[in-house]
Amino acid sequence: MTATVHRPSRTALRRLAAELRRGGLVAVPTETVYGLAANALDAKACAAIFAAKERPPEDPLIVHVDSVSAAAAVAELNPAARALARAVWPGPLTMVLPKKAVVPAIVTAGLDSVAVRVPRHPVFRDLLRECGLPLAAPSANPFGYVSPTLPEHVQRGLGDRIEPILDGGPCEVGLESTIVDLRNPARPCVLRPGAISAAQIAKV
């Protein structure tokens, strides 16, 4: 298997969306870093992410969706989460919230919560709309390595383990999304710092 970089044409987006619906993996651009995407509702497809990255199964995946309503299909959005979504989504912020039953246990490492975000990269958003699925997408690199910000970084790290890479150019942020735990909206907790600061979150 050798990874191929696909320019984001309408034909390519349709082909890669079909690949995702079949349970395949696609490396995708986000505004933060490149991710390795699979259908978040397909446990077998998500298991392939863990295998390709050699990622420990106790490390949950982030689910990417194209709208707040799509986020509400996989997570229980409380008023604090909806307020934060209005302020920063689409953008580099991931919220940890109670999960809906539709999300497989492998995605959440067996936890009753799910990490979800609405990305703002236009190419990734086009793919999300084309495939009509929530996509689990951790960084597209072997576990423990530096996260990729260009298609060629993905090729070097995972080129012999995956096939399609969707080219979205250089990542704008170049740093993983901020993760905030909002399961208890009275006590929000930043689990991972990123482009959205704790001060920005506190302001909302």
C-alpha positions in Angstrom: 0.0 0.0 0.0 1.4 3.4 -1.0 -0.3 6.7 0.1 -1.6 8.8 -2.8 -2.3 12.6 -2.5 -5.6 13.6 -4.0 -6.3 17.2 -4.9 -9.7 18.3 -3.5 -11.8 18.2 -6.7 -15.5 17.4 -6.7 -14.7 13.9 -8.2 -12.0 13.2 -5.5 -14.3 14.3 -2.7 -17.1 12.0 -4.0 -14.6 9.1 -4.3 -13.1 9.6 -0.8 -16.5 10.0 0.7 -17.5 6.7 -0.8 -14.3 5.2 0.7 -15.3 6.4 4.1 -18.8 5.1 3.8 -17.3 1.7 2.9 -15.3 1.7 6.1 -12.0 2.9 4.7 -9.5 5.4 6.1 -8.7 8.8 4.6 -6.1 11.2 5.7 -7.7 14.6 5.9 -6.7 18.3 6.4 -8.0 20.3 9.3 -7.0 23.8 10.4 -5.1 22.2 13.3 -3.2 19.2 11.9 -3.8 16.4 9.4 -6.1 13.7 10.7 -6.7 10.0 9.9 -10.4 9.8 9.4 -12.9 6.9 9.6 -16.7 6.6 10.0 -17.1 7.3 13.7 -20.2 5.1 13.8 -18.4 2.1 12.4 -16.4 0.2 15.1 -14.4 -1.8 12.6 -13.4 1.3 10.7 -12.3 3.0 13.9 -10.3 -0.1 14.9 -8.3 0.4 11.6 -7.3 3.8 12.8 -5.8 2.4 16.0 -4.0 -0.3 14.0 -2.6 2.1 11.4 -1.3 4.5 14.1 -0.4 1.8 16.6 -2.4 3.9 19.0 -3.3 2.5 22.5 -7.0 1.5 22.7 -7.4 3.4 25.9 -6.8 6.7 24.1 -10.2 8.1 22.9 -10.8 9.5 19.4 -12.2 13.0 18.6 -15.4 12.9 16.5 -15.6 15.6 13.8 -19.0 16.9 12.5 -20.1 19.7 10.2 -22.6 21.4 12.4 -23.9 21.9 15.9 -27.0 19.8 15.0 -24.7 17.0 13.9 -22.8 17.2 17.2 -26.1 16.8 19.0 -26.6 13.5 17.2 -23.5 12.0 18.9 -23.3 14.0 22.2 -25.6 15.5 24.8 -25.1 19.3 24.4 -25.8 21.2 27.5 -26.5 25.0 27.5 -22.8 25.8 28.2 -21.7 23.7 25.3 -24.2 25.3 23.0 -23.0 28.8 24.1 -19.4 27.8 23.5 -20.3 26.3 20.1 -21.9 29.6 19.0 -18.8 31.4 20.0 -16.0 29.3 18.6 -17.4 26.6 16.1 -16.3 26.0 13.5 -12.9 26.1 15.0 -10.1 24.4 16.9 -12.0 23.5 20.1 -13.0 20.0 21.1 -15.7 19.5 23.8 -16.0 16.4 26.0 -19.7 15.7 26.6 -21.9 12.8 27.6 -22.1 10.5 24.5 -25.2 9.2 22.7 -25.6 5.4 22.3 -24.9 5.5 18.6 -21.1 6.1 19.3 -19.2 2.8 19.5 -17.2 2.1 22.7 -14.0 1.9 20.7 -14.2 5.6 19.9 -14.5 6.6 23.5 -12.3 4.0 25.1 -15.4 2.6 26.8 -16.1 5.9 28.5 -19.6 7.4 28.7 -18.4 10.6 27.2 -17.3 11.6 23.7 -15.0 14.3 22.3 -16.5 16.3 19.5 -15.7 19.3 17.4 -16.8 21.2 14.3 -13.7 21.9 12.2 -13.3 25.0 10.0 -11.0 23.8 7.3 -13.1 24.2 4.1 -11.8 21.1 2.4 -12.6 18.9 5.4 -16.0 20.5 5.8 -16.7 19.7 2.1 -15.8 16.1 2.7 -17.9 15.9 5.9 -20.9 17.2 3.9 -20.2 14.8 1.0 -20.0 11.7 3.1 -22.8 12.6 5.5 -21.1 11.0 8.5 -19.4 12.0 11.7 -15.7 11.2 11.3 -13.3 10.1 14.0 -9.9 11.6 13.1 -6.9 11.7 15.4 -3.7 13.1 14.0 -2.4 11.2 10.9 0.9 10.0 12.3 2.3 7.0 14.1 1.4 7.3 17.8 3.9 9.4 19.7 5.3 11.1 16.7 5.0 14.8 15.8 1.6 15.6 14.3 1.6 16.3 10.5 0.8 19.7 9.0 1.4 18.9 5.3 0.4 15.9 3.1 4.0 14.9 2.7 4.4 14.6 6.5 1.5 12.1 6.4 3.2 10.2 3.5 6.4 9.9 5.5 4.7 8.7 8.6 1.9 6.5 7.4 2.6 6.2 3.7 3.0 2.4 3.8 -0.1 1.9 6.0 -2.8 4.0 4.4 -3.8 4.9 0.8 -5.7 8.2 0.2 -4.5 11.5 1.5 -6.8 14.5 0.8 -4.6 17.6 0.1 -5.8 20.7 1.9 -2.5 22.6 1.8 -0.6 23.6 5.0 -2.5 23.5 8.2 -3.4 27.0 9.4 -2.9 26.5 13.1 -0.4 23.7 13.2 -1.3 22.7 16.8 -3.9 20.2 18.0 -7.3 21.5 19.1 -8.0 22.7 22.7 -9.9 20.1 24.6 -12.4 21.2 27.3 -14.4 18.9 29.5 -17.9 20.3 29.8 -19.7 17.2 31.2 -20.2 19.4 34.3 -20.8 22.8 32.9 -20.4 24.4 36.3 -16.8 23.1 36.4 -15.3 23.3 32.9 -11.8 21.8 32.7 -9.2 22.3 29.9 -7.7 18.9 29.3 -5.4 19.9 26.5 -4.3 23.5 25.7 -4.4 24.6 22.1 -5.3 27.5 19.8 -8.4 28.5 21.8 -7.2 29.7 25.2 -8.7 29.0 28.7 -9.4 32.8 28.9 -11.4 32.7 25.7 -13.4 29.8 27.0 -13.9 31.5 30.4 -15.2 34.6 28.7 -18.1 32.5 27.2 
